[in-house]
Amino acid sequence: MKTYKKFLLLFSLFLLPILAGCESKLLIFDPKGPIARNLTELIVYSIILMLVIIAVVYILLAVILVKYRAKKQDPDFEPEYEEGNKWIEITWFTIPVIIVIALMIPTVKTIYSVEDIPQGYEEEEPLVVHVTSADWKWIFSYPDQDIETVNYLNIPADHPVLLKMTSAGTMQSFWVPELAGQKYTMANMETELYLLADKPGSYYGRNTNFNGRGYKHMEFEVQAMSKDDFNEWVHDVKKTANELTEEEYVELLKRSVIGRKTYNNTHLEWIDHSKHDSNSEQFINPELYDLDNEIEIETDEKSEDDDNEKNKDE
């Protein structure tokens, strides 16, 4: 009876984290576009294959433990000595190779498929958006529309989007789980990622690579809209948004957490962080990432808190 209670307790502890997350939707398993759908299918296939392997291993383990356990009827039993079994050795070498091949083939096919325009959209010219990551914000530049946004990305639904990504500082990771996979952004180089949303809607995106105190705030929204609505948004921005100046862009790159912004031009007019040239160095401040600088910032914040506490006491 005690063994049964221990098993029930362990089983309840196992189910607790699973049941605790039942109300929250795992975005990676809710794809809203063909690229994300291919990745989700690969993940599900891999999970099923690994569960089958685990089930076989545990069944064999149970059989071996029961069949070859020590028995009271024959306590002095000694198995026959064997130098080796050629067929068993071939088997336990071949099975892992088959498992690796079964994972490798669909993985390679999926990786190559998501690196190109989705099937069925090859004839459409993708919307090109330059993505620049900075601490702790995302900057989206539309070179053809001559528009720049901060912390939100508007795209036409049912139309391929090509993201050309780089960083203005530390390495970050761009991820919109419902629309595409994850890819890193790095200074002085460019990575590319395709996005495609089946239908209009709002999709969550974020940085998944830890980059300091503002990491948790480095989120953005991808708003997929009809092509007419997208063209209308572009028209409205051209009429109402302010122009981005070089001085304001320098301020924008400083380490900070800010809200959404929209501009009537792009920083690509004077700087492209993916190109390794002398002009790009003036927009990167290495001293901001020194350990001493971090301590100074934290000390300043602490002193401000202390001053506030003193003012309250007075």
Wavefront OBJ file of the C-alpha trace (Angstrom):
o trace
v 0.000 0.000 0.000
v 2.873 2.361 0.796
v 4.412 1.656 -2.624
v 1.101 2.519 -4.298
v 0.883 5.847 -2.443
v 4.463 6.731 -3.392
v 3.727 5.968 -7.035
v 0.549 8.089 -6.948
v 2.463 10.996 -5.401
v 5.233 10.818 -8.022
v 2.680 10.593 -10.833
v 0.841 13.670 -9.479
v 4.095 15.629 -9.329
v 4.772 14.624 -12.943
v 1.343 15.860 -14.096
v 1.493 19.131 -12.133
v 3.662 21.150 -14.591
v 1.687 19.746 -17.531
v -1.724 20.639 -16.107
v -0.460 24.016 -14.900
v 0.183 25.047 -18.504
v -3.093 23.801 -19.974
v -4.613 27.276 -20.182
v -1.640 28.811 -21.979
v -1.353 28.162 -25.714
v 2.004 27.046 -27.060
v 2.424 29.345 -30.057
v 4.919 27.057 -31.750
v 2.177 24.418 -32.070
v -0.307 26.929 -33.497
v 1.244 27.907 -36.858
v -0.426 30.628 -38.926
v 1.650 30.319 -42.095
v 3.270 27.699 -44.349
v 6.806 28.319 -43.032
v 5.834 27.880 -39.389
v 3.652 24.921 -40.368
v 6.636 23.101 -41.887
v 8.647 23.659 -38.704
v 5.780 22.522 -36.476
v 5.341 19.344 -38.503
v 9.064 18.622 -38.090
v 8.868 19.163 -34.319
v 5.795 16.917 -33.980
v 7.448 14.215 -36.115
v 10.594 14.359 -33.969
v 8.609 14.155 -30.727
v 6.602 11.138 -31.935
v 9.748 9.363 -33.108
v 11.502 9.982 -29.792
v 8.438 8.830 -27.814
v 8.394 5.578 -29.809
v 12.090 5.076 -29.039
v 11.547 5.793 -25.340
v 8.578 3.390 -25.223
v 10.606 0.578 -26.833
v 13.545 1.165 -24.480
v 11.359 1.106 -21.355
v 9.466 -1.997 -22.517
v 12.752 -3.818 -23.148
v 14.042 -2.630 -19.779
v 10.961 -4.001 -18.013
v 11.183 -7.337 -19.854
v 14.880 -7.747 -19.047
v 14.392 -6.807 -15.373
v 11.578 -9.353 -14.982
v 13.036 -12.161 -17.069
v 16.609 -12.020 -15.826
v 16.070 -10.978 -12.212
v 17.642 -12.944 -9.389
v 15.375 -15.756 -8.180
v 15.147 -17.375 -4.776
v 14.725 -20.798 -6.377
v 18.215 -20.677 -7.856
v 20.372 -18.230 -5.835
v 23.655 -19.726 -7.060
v 22.845 -19.449 -10.769
v 25.695 -18.132 -12.929
v 25.066 -17.286 -16.629
v 27.267 -18.838 -19.280
v 30.317 -16.826 -20.268
v 30.205 -15.323 -23.767
v 33.028 -13.518 -25.519
v 30.640 -11.560 -27.749
v 27.787 -11.788 -30.191
v 28.376 -10.449 -33.657
v 24.685 -9.991 -34.516
v 23.849 -8.172 -31.280
v 26.760 -5.772 -31.850
v 25.642 -5.135 -35.439
v 22.087 -4.524 -34.203
v 22.953 -1.988 -31.506
v 25.189 -0.154 -33.990
v 22.616 -0.163 -36.819
v 19.601 1.019 -34.792
v 21.169 4.381 -33.742
v 22.286 4.974 -37.339
v 18.709 4.405 -38.551
v 17.396 6.790 -35.871
v 19.859 9.521 -36.884
v 18.948 9.096 -40.572
v 15.214 9.185 -39.723
v 15.758 12.547 -37.990
v 18.316 13.940 -40.422
v 16.421 13.564 -43.722
v 13.224 15.485 -42.760
v 15.297 18.057 -40.830
v 17.508 18.875 -43.817
v 14.515 19.012 -46.169
v 12.621 21.356 -43.823
v 15.616 23.651 -43.262
v 16.137 24.068 -47.011
v 12.416 24.623 -47.633
v 12.069 27.448 -45.061
v 15.144 29.245 -46.425
v 13.311 30.039 -49.665
v 10.002 31.573 -50.733
v 7.167 29.241 -49.633
v 5.827 26.835 -52.214
v 3.011 28.364 -54.238
v 4.323 31.930 -53.857
v 7.381 31.710 -56.119
v 5.886 34.091 -58.690
v 5.214 36.855 -56.139
v 7.813 39.513 -55.403
v 8.396 39.493 -51.631
v 8.085 42.603 -49.511
v 11.618 43.454 -48.322
v 12.034 44.697 -44.761
v 15.372 45.442 -43.096
v 15.404 44.454 -39.430
v 17.898 46.083 -37.061
v 18.083 44.915 -33.461
v 19.351 47.221 -30.731
v 19.302 47.093 -26.939
v 16.351 46.762 -26.209
v 14.229 47.419 -29.267
v 13.519 46.283 -32.824
v 13.806 48.656 -35.801
v 12.010 47.770 -39.050
v 12.922 49.611 -42.260
v 10.848 49.427 -45.456
v 13.256 50.624 -48.192
v 10.717 50.507 -51.033
v 8.099 52.406 -49.021
v 10.715 54.632 -47.301
v 9.142 53.982 -43.884
v 10.657 52.963 -40.560
v 8.909 51.567 -37.475
v 10.099 50.668 -34.004
v 8.777 47.651 -32.077
v 6.055 46.751 -34.566
v 6.003 45.257 -38.057
v 3.081 45.600 -40.470
v 2.931 43.154 -43.371
v 0.381 42.172 -46.039
v -1.313 38.835 -45.368
v -0.981 35.960 -47.835
v 2.153 37.553 -49.295
v 5.831 36.575 -48.763
v 8.022 38.899 -46.718
v 11.827 38.818 -46.849
v 13.536 40.056 -43.691
v 17.158 41.195 -44.016
v 18.410 41.249 -40.456
v 21.391 42.729 -38.674
v 22.289 44.227 -35.294
v 23.463 47.627 -34.113
v 25.125 46.116 -31.034
v 24.995 42.778 -29.273
v 23.770 39.574 -30.906
v 20.032 39.043 -30.636
v 17.569 36.425 -31.836
v 14.477 37.220 -33.932
v 11.498 34.885 -33.477
v 7.833 34.988 -34.455
v 6.759 31.436 -33.486
v 3.420 31.494 -35.322
v 4.964 32.625 -38.634
v 8.580 31.449 -38.904
v 11.601 30.008 -37.179
v 14.257 31.728 -35.119
v 17.343 33.426 -36.541
v 20.171 35.478 -35.017
v 21.008 39.093 -35.803
v 24.674 40.143 -35.642
v 26.514 43.387 -36.277
v 28.414 43.824 -39.556
v 26.644 40.896 -41.204
v 23.223 40.071 -42.633
v 20.945 37.078 -42.136
v 17.726 36.476 -44.045
v 14.392 35.068 -42.964
v 11.091 34.605 -44.794
v 7.721 35.335 -43.167
v 4.250 34.572 -44.455
v 0.902 34.868 -42.671
v -2.078 32.975 -44.083
v -4.639 35.485 -42.821
v -4.785 38.938 -41.236
v -4.064 38.911 -37.537
v -1.722 39.944 -34.727
v 1.315 37.782 -34.008
v 3.734 37.891 -31.107
v 7.476 38.286 -31.667
v 10.438 38.637 -29.340
v 14.167 38.355 -28.785
v 15.145 34.917 -27.466
v 18.839 35.617 -26.855
v 19.642 37.073 -23.423
v 21.228 40.526 -23.792
v 21.022 42.292 -20.463
v 18.521 43.873 -18.114
v 16.025 44.942 -20.783
v 15.866 41.483 -22.378
v 12.328 40.690 -21.189
v 11.013 43.935 -22.722
v 12.438 43.251 -26.192
v 9.124 42.239 -27.748
v 7.264 43.365 -30.868
v 4.022 42.787 -32.743
v 3.636 41.569 -36.294
v 0.358 42.850 -37.716
v -0.736 41.036 -40.871
v -3.386 42.932 -42.806
v -5.057 42.789 -46.190
v -3.090 44.268 -49.084
v -5.506 47.191 -49.352
v -5.175 47.934 -45.638
v -1.393 47.690 -45.881
v -1.278 50.161 -48.777
v -3.597 52.488 -46.856
v -1.311 52.299 -43.798
v 1.703 53.199 -45.963
v -0.223 56.139 -47.398
v -1.205 57.380 -43.919
v 2.370 57.136 -42.643
v 3.684 59.125 -45.598
v 1.191 61.886 -44.776
v 1.416 62.019 -40.987
v 4.732 60.585 -39.680
v 7.777 62.684 -38.822
v 11.134 62.226 -40.493
v 13.934 60.390 -38.704
v 17.073 62.493 -38.261
v 20.556 61.144 -37.802
v 20.756 62.689 -34.321
v 17.493 61.071 -33.251
v 18.673 57.719 -34.598
v 21.831 57.928 -32.474
v 19.599 58.471 -29.429
v 17.398 55.587 -30.544
v 20.335 53.193 -30.490
v 21.191 53.926 -26.865
v 20.315 51.156 -24.423
v 16.713 51.838 -23.453
v 13.217 50.391 -23.377
v 10.816 52.441 -25.494
v 7.373 52.134 -27.061
v 6.325 52.196 -30.696
v 7.576 54.804 -33.134
v 6.942 55.518 -36.820
v 9.047 57.568 -39.249
v 8.648 58.834 -42.784
v 12.106 57.696 -43.898
v 14.718 55.093 -42.903
v 18.156 55.103 -41.328
v 19.399 53.189 -44.380
v 19.969 56.592 -45.967
v 23.154 57.018 -43.925
v 23.955 53.677 -42.268
v 23.548 49.950 -42.928
v 24.737 47.974 -39.902
v 25.177 44.810 -41.957
v 28.099 46.357 -43.855
v 31.501 46.403 -42.193
v 32.729 49.901 -43.027
v 34.080 52.892 -41.155
v 30.690 54.598 -41.115
v 29.098 51.830 -39.048
v 31.584 52.186 -36.194
v 30.320 55.635 -35.191
v 26.899 54.166 -34.366
v 28.266 51.465 -32.067
v 29.484 52.437 -28.602
v 31.635 49.594 -27.213
v 32.054 51.408 -23.888
v 28.343 50.872 -23.175
v 29.026 47.146 -22.848
v 31.937 47.400 -20.408
v 31.364 45.791 -17.029
v 32.324 49.052 -15.282
v 29.618 50.878 -17.217
v 27.014 48.350 -16.126
v 28.013 48.851 -12.487
v 27.830 52.618 -12.853
v 24.334 52.399 -14.298
v 23.182 50.136 -11.493
v 24.807 52.404 -8.891
v 23.105 55.466 -10.351
v 19.747 53.712 -10.218
v 20.331 52.681 -6.640
v 21.252 56.221 -5.595
v 18.088 57.543 -7.251
v 16.026 55.005 -5.309
v 17.749 56.050 -2.085
v 16.979 59.716 -2.813
v 13.349 58.875 -3.423
v 13.141 57.006 -0.126
v 14.687 59.987 1.708
v 12.170 62.370 0.116
v 9.317 60.131 1.244
v 10.649 60.103 4.822
v 10.911 63.887 4.840
l 1 2 3 4 5 6 7 8 9 10 11 12 13 14 15 16 17 18 19 20 21 22 23 24 25 26 27 28 29 30 31 32 33 34 35 36 37 38 39 40 41 42 43 44 45 46 47 48 49 50 51 52 53 54 55 56 57 58 59 60 61 62 63 64 65 66 67 68 69 70 71 72 73 74 75 76 77 78 79 80 81 82 83 84 85 86 87 88 89 90 91 92 93 94 95 96 97 98 99 100 101 102 103 104 105 106 107 108 109 110 111 112 113 114 115 116 117 118 119 120 121 122 123 124 125 126 127 128 129 130 131 132 133 134 135 136 137 138 139 140 141 142 143 144 145 146 147 148 149 150 151 152 153 154 155 156 157 158 159 160 161 162 163 164 165 166 167 168 169 170 171 172 173 174 175 176 177 178 179 180 181 182 183 184 185 186 187 188 189 190 191 192 193 194 195 196 197 198 199 200 201 202 203 204 205 206 207 208 209 210 211 212 213 214 215 216 217 218 219 220 221 222 223 224 225 226 227 228 229 230 231 232 233 234 235 236 237 238 239 240 241 242 243 244 245 246 247 248 249 250 251 252 253 254 255 256 257 258 259 260 261 262 263 264 265 266 267 268 269 270 271 272 273 274 275 276 277 278 279 280 281 282 283 284 285 286 287 288 289 290 291 292 293 294 295 296 297 298 299 300 301 302 303 304 305 306 307 308 309 310 311 312 313 314
